[in-house]
Amino acid sequence: MCWIVEEKSVVTNMGKCSWGRCVFCGWGKREGKEKPDEVVEKFRRAIAQRPKRLKVFTSGSFFDDSQFPPWLRLWLAEYLDRSCVHELQLESLPDFVTYEKLQPFLRRSYELIMALGLEVADNYALKVLGKYPAMSVEKFISSALMLKNLGVKIKTYVLVNPPIENWRELMPKTVELALKYSDEVVLINTYPHSESPLFVMWVQGKWKPLSPEEFYEVVKPWLGDPRVQIDNSNFAFRPKFPKHMRKKIVGANEEALLHPYYEVWQYFFEHFYEPPKKKRILLFVPCSYRKPYYKSKTWRAIRRTLREIGMLRKVHMVAVSSPGVIPEEFANEYPFNAYDWPEWEETEEIKKRYIEVTKERVKRFLKAHAKHYDRILVYLKPDSESFKAVMEACRELGLRCEPCIKEEHYEEAKDFKPPVAHPKLLEDLKECLRKATSVRQ
């Protein structure tokens, strides 16, 4: 046994998927810029780490000649024969998996594992997903039988929560079929790639991803099967809007307040986001006109204050604004770096609506993450709608949220621009933070 690490993945960025119509996939629609020699070097580096299993991801099909030149496949097949790799995992659509193309990888010192994306065992559903006829139930079965006859192991991907109305009804049938013809089955929580049609469906409210809790509830019947793997995060998921969908969101009105882009992010923060492990004090702070926030006078003053008392790495700043709650690490993400809420346009009606909507967003965030924090502090103007929303949210949840600005000091600082950067209010913040660290809830 010469391998050192259990597995190593190589993600190639060469060529383009010949199909490229799957509604959940954005990678397959891109034209990879890597050259074959660069991919060879990627393989060399990965193999040098001596993995037991080498996994190759292609955003397409490894056996598609238009994406991977035959000489590169032959080189890899022979090179691995002189390595510590015990298992090689490749992926491809069935039409490209032929005996002739498989032959260089057979009867080697390593085992070949072919990954097939069945997704769902229903041809009509595969049409809805944009994968039929590149993948069909019949093609999956025939490819699986051929591969088994050649001694190739099979790994099958199944999507949980694809954008199909009856996906729950199809799950048992799909997993049963996958297990019948596979050595390994992976149940994947469906997430939309940023350039995929599914991402647009999420923005439009026509579909949304399952939370981790919902996902594990669905896959519970198969958790005890050693052949089944569970994948709740198959890539670094976050709502990354492609350039063609980006526009500045301007206005102090209902349309801007309830913009679907904001709703997508708030859902993400509630169900998929995890606060920084070492930051155990939550500090609600105001947004700023200047974007991203950390370039503003307000945020620079707050961060300087945290640094002065040695708490910059202990306090988690979360802005409260028209998009909802925005953790500091997302300040330069779209649309948080491309919106404007002109306060002079506010009416009494929209102020009331702002408090209602923001309160619910804060409540959703705190329900999901309040247990992570030791203290919840509020450094917002006492007469602001954001302050009222946060305090009401905490009260309704039975949480202790401590205002850090003294009313009498705020009256003195009201006309300062911006008020929360006033020296007296920053001293209030210091005092508030010191108390937070000296007394635990």
C-alpha positions in Angstrom: 0.0 0.0 0.0 1.7 3.2 -1.2 -1.2 5.7 -1.1 -1.2 8.4 1.6 -4.5 10.3 1.2 -7.9 8.7 0.8 -8.9 10.7 -2.3 -8.0 13.6 -4.5 -10.2 15.5 -6.9 -9.2 17.1 -10.2 -11.6 19.6 -11.6 -10.9 20.3 -15.2 -11.8 23.4 -17.2 -11.3 22.3 -20.7 -13.7 22.3 -23.6 -17.5 22.4 -23.3 -20.2 19.9 -22.6 -21.6 18.6 -25.9 -25.1 18.5 -24.3 -25.2 21.6 -22.0 -29.0 21.7 -21.7 -29.5 20.5 -18.1 -31.6 23.0 -16.2 -29.7 22.6 -12.9 -26.2 23.0 -14.5 -24.4 26.1 -15.3 -20.9 24.7 -15.6 -21.8 22.7 -18.7 -22.7 25.8 -20.6 -19.3 27.4 -20.2 -16.4 27.0 -22.6 -13.3 25.9 -20.6 -10.1 27.8 -21.2 -7.6 25.2 -20.0 -5.2 23.7 -22.5 -4.5 19.9 -22.5 -1.0 20.5 -21.2 -2.4 22.4 -18.2 -4.8 19.6 -17.4 -1.9 17.1 -17.6 0.0 19.2 -15.0 -3.1 19.2 -12.8 -3.2 15.4 -12.9 0.5 15.2 -12.2 0.2 17.4 -9.1 -2.8 15.4 -7.8 -1.2 12.0 -8.4 2.0 13.2 -6.7 0.0 13.4 -3.4 -0.5 9.6 -3.7 -4.3 9.4 -3.3 -6.1 6.0 -3.1 -9.0 7.3 -5.3 -8.5 9.9 -8.0 -11.8 11.7 -8.9 -12.0 13.5 -12.2 -14.8 16.2 -12.7 -15.2 17.5 -16.2 -18.4 19.7 -16.4 -19.2 17.4 -19.4 -18.0 14.0 -20.5 -14.5 12.6 -20.1 -15.0 10.3 -23.1 -16.2 13.1 -25.4 -13.4 13.5 -28.0 -14.5 17.1 -28.6 -13.8 17.9 -24.9 -10.9 15.5 -24.1 -8.4 14.5 -26.8 -7.9 10.8 -27.0 -4.1 11.2 -26.5 -4.8 12.8 -23.1 -7.0 9.9 -22.0 -4.4 7.3 -23.1 -1.7 9.2 -21.3 -3.7 9.2 -18.0 -4.6 5.5 -18.4 -0.9 4.6 -18.7 0.5 7.2 -16.2 -1.8 5.9 -13.4 -0.5 2.4 -14.0 2.8 3.6 -12.5 1.2 5.4 -9.5 -0.3 4.6 -6.1 -3.8 5.3 -7.3 -6.0 2.3 -6.5 -9.3 3.7 -8.0 -10.0 6.1 -10.8 -13.4 7.8 -11.0 -14.5 9.3 -14.3 -17.8 10.8 -15.4 -19.5 10.8 -18.8 -22.9 10.8 -20.6 -23.8 7.2 -21.8 -23.4 7.9 -25.5 -19.7 8.5 -25.1 -19.1 5.4 -23.0 -18.0 2.8 -25.6 -15.8 -0.3 -25.3 -13.2 1.3 -27.6 -12.8 4.4 -25.4 -12.9 2.3 -22.2 -10.3 -0.2 -23.4 -7.2 1.8 -22.4 -8.4 1.9 -18.7 -9.2 -1.8 -18.5 -7.0 -4.5 -16.9 -4.8 -1.9 -15.1 -3.3 -1.8 -11.7 -6.2 0.4 -10.6 -10.0 -0.1 -10.7 -12.1 2.1 -13.0 -15.3 3.7 -11.5 -17.7 5.3 -14.0 -20.0 8.0 -12.6 -23.3 8.3 -14.3 -25.9 11.1 -13.7 -29.2 9.3 -13.7 -30.8 12.1 -11.6 -34.3 10.6 -11.7 -35.6 7.3 -13.0 -38.4 8.7 -15.2 -38.0 9.8 -18.9 -40.6 12.5 -18.7 -38.9 13.9 -15.6 -35.6 13.8 -17.4 -37.1 15.8 -20.3 -38.2 18.4 -17.7 -34.7 18.5 -16.4 -33.4 19.0 -19.9 -31.3 15.8 -19.8 -33.3 13.6 -22.1 -32.4 12.0 -24.5 -28.7 12.4 -23.6 -29.7 10.4 -20.5 -32.7 8.1 -20.3 -33.7 5.2 -18.1 -32.9 2.8 -20.9 -29.5 4.3 -21.7 -28.6 4.2 -18.0 -29.5 0.5 -17.7 -27.7 -0.5 -21.0 -24.6 1.5 -20.1 -24.6 0.0 -16.6 -24.8 -3.6 -17.9 -22.0 -3.0 -20.4 -19.8 -1.5 -17.7 -20.4 -4.3 -15.3 -19.6 -6.9 -17.9 -16.2 -5.2 -18.4 -15.5 -5.2 -14.7 -16.1 -1.4 -14.3 -17.7 -0.2 -11.1 -20.6 2.2 -11.3 -21.4 5.3 -9.3 -24.8 6.8 -9.8 -25.9 10.3 -9.0 -29.5 10.9 -7.9 -31.0 14.4 -7.4 -33.1 15.1 -4.3 -35.6 18.0 -4.9 -35.2 18.5 -8.7 -37.6 21.0 -10.2 -40.3 18.3 -10.8 -43.7 18.3 -9.1 -43.8 14.6 -8.2 -40.1 14.2 -7.4 -40.9 12.8 -3.9 -43.0 10.0 -5.5 -40.2 9.2 -7.9 -37.5 9.0 -5.2 -38.0 5.3 -4.0 -38.2 4.1 -7.6 -35.1 6.0 -8.6 -33.0 4.9 -5.7 -34.1 1.3 -6.1 -33.1 1.3 -9.8 -29.8 3.0 -9.0 -29.0 0.5 -6.3 -29.8 -2.4 -8.6 -27.2 -1.4 -11.2 -24.6 0.5 -9.1 -21.9 -0.2 -6.7 -22.3 3.3 -5.2 -25.3 5.7 -5.2 -25.0 9.4 -4.2 -28.1 11.3 -3.1 -27.4 14.9 -3.9 -29.3 17.9 -2.5 -30.1 19.9 -5.6 -28.5 23.4 -5.7 -28.7 25.7 -8.6 -25.5 26.8 -10.4 -25.4 30.6 -10.9 -25.7 30.4 -14.7 -28.4 27.7 -14.8 -32.1 28.1 -15.6 -32.8 26.6 -12.1 -31.2 29.6 -10.5 -33.7 31.8 -12.4 -36.5 29.6 -11.2 -35.4 30.2 -7.6 -35.3 33.9 -8.1 -38.8 33.8 -9.6 -40.1 31.8 -6.7 -40.9 28.8 -8.8 -38.5 26.5 -6.9 -36.3 26.7 -3.9 -33.6 24.4 -2.4 -34.2 22.1 0.5 -32.6 23.1 3.8 -30.1 20.6 5.2 -32.8 19.5 7.8 -35.4 18.9 5.0 -32.9 17.1 2.9 -31.9 14.6 5.6 -35.5 14.0 6.4 -36.0 12.9 2.8 -33.0 10.6 2.6 -33.5 9.1 6.0 -34.8 5.7 4.6 -31.4 5.1 2.9 -29.0 6.4 5.6 -28.2 2.9 6.8 -27.3 1.5 3.4 -23.5 1.3 3.0 -23.8 1.7 -0.7 -25.5 5.0 -0.4 -23.6 8.3 0.1 -25.2 11.5 1.1 -24.2 14.8 -0.4 -25.8 17.9 1.1 -23.2 20.3 -0.3 -21.8 19.1 -3.6 -20.1 22.5 -4.2 -19.4 25.8 -2.5 -23.0 26.9 -2.7 -24.1 30.6 -2.4 -26.4 32.8 -4.4 -24.0 34.0 -7.0 -25.9 36.1 -9.5 -24.4 36.0 -13.1 -23.5 39.3 -14.6 -26.4 39.5 -17.0 -28.8 39.4 -14.0 -27.1 42.2 -12.1 -28.6 45.7 -11.9 -28.6 48.4 -9.2 -31.7 48.2 -7.0 -32.8 51.8 -6.3 -35.8 53.1 -4.4 -37.5 53.3 -1.0 -40.6 51.4 -1.9 -42.4 48.1 -1.6 -40.9 46.7 -4.8 -37.3 47.4 -3.7 -38.0 46.2 -0.1 -39.3 42.8 -1.3 -37.0 42.4 -4.3 -36.7 38.7 -5.1 -32.9 38.9 -5.1 -33.1 39.9 -1.4 -35.5 37.0 -0.7 -33.0 34.5 -2.2 -30.2 35.7 0.0 -32.3 35.9 3.2 -33.4 32.2 2.5 -29.7 31.3 2.2 -28.7 33.1 5.4 -31.5 31.3 7.2 -30.9 27.7 5.9 -27.4 27.3 4.7 -25.2 30.0 6.3 -23.0 29.4 9.3 -21.6 32.3 11.3 -17.8 32.5 11.9 -16.9 30.0 14.6 -14.7 32.3 16.7 -17.1 35.4 16.5 -19.5 34.8 19.4 -20.8 38.3 19.9 -23.4 39.5 17.4 -23.4 43.2 16.7 -26.2 44.6 14.6 -24.9 47.7 12.8 -26.3 50.1 10.3 -25.6 49.9 6.5 -24.1 52.8 4.7 -24.7 54.8 1.5 -21.2 53.9 0.3 -20.7 50.4 -0.9 -19.3 48.0 0.1 -20.0 49.0 3.7 -16.5 48.5 5.0 -15.3 51.5 2.9 -17.7 53.9 4.6 -16.9 56.3 7.4 -19.5 54.4 9.6 -18.0 51.0 9.3 -14.4 52.3 9.4 -15.2 54.0 12.7 -16.9 50.8 14.1 -14.0 48.5 13.0 -11.4 50.9 14.4 -13.2 50.9 17.8 -13.3 47.1 17.8 -9.6 47.0 17.0 -8.7 49.4 19.7 -10.2 47.2 22.4 -8.9 44.0 20.8 -12.3 42.6 19.7 -12.3 42.8 16.0 -11.9 39.0 15.7 -14.5 38.3 18.4 -17.4 40.4 17.2 -19.5 39.5 14.2 -20.9 42.6 12.5 -24.3 42.1 10.8 -25.8 45.0 8.9 -29.5 45.7 8.9 -30.8 47.4 5.8 -33.5 47.2 3.1 -32.1 43.9 1.8 -32.5 42.4 5.3 -29.6 41.1 7.4 -26.2 41.2 5.8 -23.3 39.5 7.6 -20.1 41.4 7.2 -18.3 38.8 5.1 -21.0 39.3 2.4 -20.7 43.1 2.2 -19.1 43.0 -1.3 -21.5 40.4 -2.7 -24.1 41.4 -5.2 -26.7 42.9 -4.6 -25.4 44.2 -1.2 -22.8 46.3 -3.0 -25.3 47.6 -5.6 -28.4 49.0 -4.1 -29.6 52.4 -2.8 -32.5 53.1 -0.3 -32.9 56.9 -0.5 -34.4 57.8 2.9 -35.8 61.1 1.6 -38.2 59.1 -0.5 -39.7 57.2 2.5 -43.3 57.7 3.4 -44.9 56.8 6.8 -46.5 53.8 5.1 -43.2 52.5 3.7 -41.4 53.1 7.1 -44.0 50.9 8.8 -43.7 48.3 6.1 -39.9 48.4 6.4 -40.2 47.6 10.1 -42.6 44.7 9.5 -40.4 43.1 6.7 -37.1 43.7 8.5 -38.4 42.3 11.8 -39.4 39.0 10.1 -36.0 38.8 8.4 -34.2 39.4 11.6 -36.3 36.8 13.4 -35.5 34.2 10.7 -31.8 34.9 11.1 -31.9 34.8 14.9 -34.0 31.6 15.0 -31.4 29.9 12.9 -28.3 31.3 14.6 -29.0 32.8 18.0 -27.5 29.7 19.8 -24.2 30.4 18.2 -23.8 33.8 19.9 -23.1 34.5 23.6 -24.5 38.1 23.4 -26.6 40.1 21.0 -25.8 43.8 20.8 -27.4 46.5 18.8 -25.5 49.5 17.6 -28.2 51.3 15.6 -29.7 54.7 15.9 -32.5 54.5 18.5 -35.0 56.3 16.4 -34.3 54.3 13.2 -36.7 51.7 11.7 -33.9 49.2 11.7 -33.5 49.6 15.5 -37.2 49.1 16.1 -37.3 46.1 13.8 -34.4 44.4 15.6 -35.7 45.1 19.1 -39.2 43.9 18.2 -37.7 40.7 16.7 -35.7 40.0 19.8 -38.7 40.7 22.1 -41.0 38.3 20.1 -38.3 35.6 20.2 -37.7 36.1 23.9 -34.0 37.0 23.3 -32.0 39.6 25.2 -30.7 42.2 22.8 -28.8 45.0 24.3 -28.8 48.5 22.8 -25.3 50.0 22.8 -26.2 53.7 22.3 -27.3 55.8 25.2 -30.4 58.0 24.5 -28.8 61.2 26.0 -25.6 60.8 23.9 -27.6 60.1 20.8 -29.5 63.4 21.2 -26.2 65.2 21.3 -24.9 63.3 18.2 -28.0 63.5 16.0 -26.6 66.2 13.7 -23.2 64.6 13.4 -22.6 63.0 10.0 -22.9 60.0 10.4 -24.2 60.0 14.0 -23.0 56.5 14.8 -19.4 57.6 14.1 -19.6 60.3 16.8 -16.9 59.9 19.5 -19.5 59.7 22.3 -21.4 57.0 20.6 -18.3 55.1 19.9 -17.4 55.3 23.6 -20.8 53.9 24.3 -20.0 51.0 22.0 -16.7 50.3 23.8 -18.5 50.3 27.1 -21.2 47.9 25.8 -18.6 45.5 24.4 -16.5 45.5 27.5 -19.6 44.6 29.6 -20.5 41.9 27.0 -17.1 40.2 27.6 -17.0 40.6 31.3 -20.5 39.2 32.0 -21.9 36.1 30.3 -25.6 35.6 29.8 
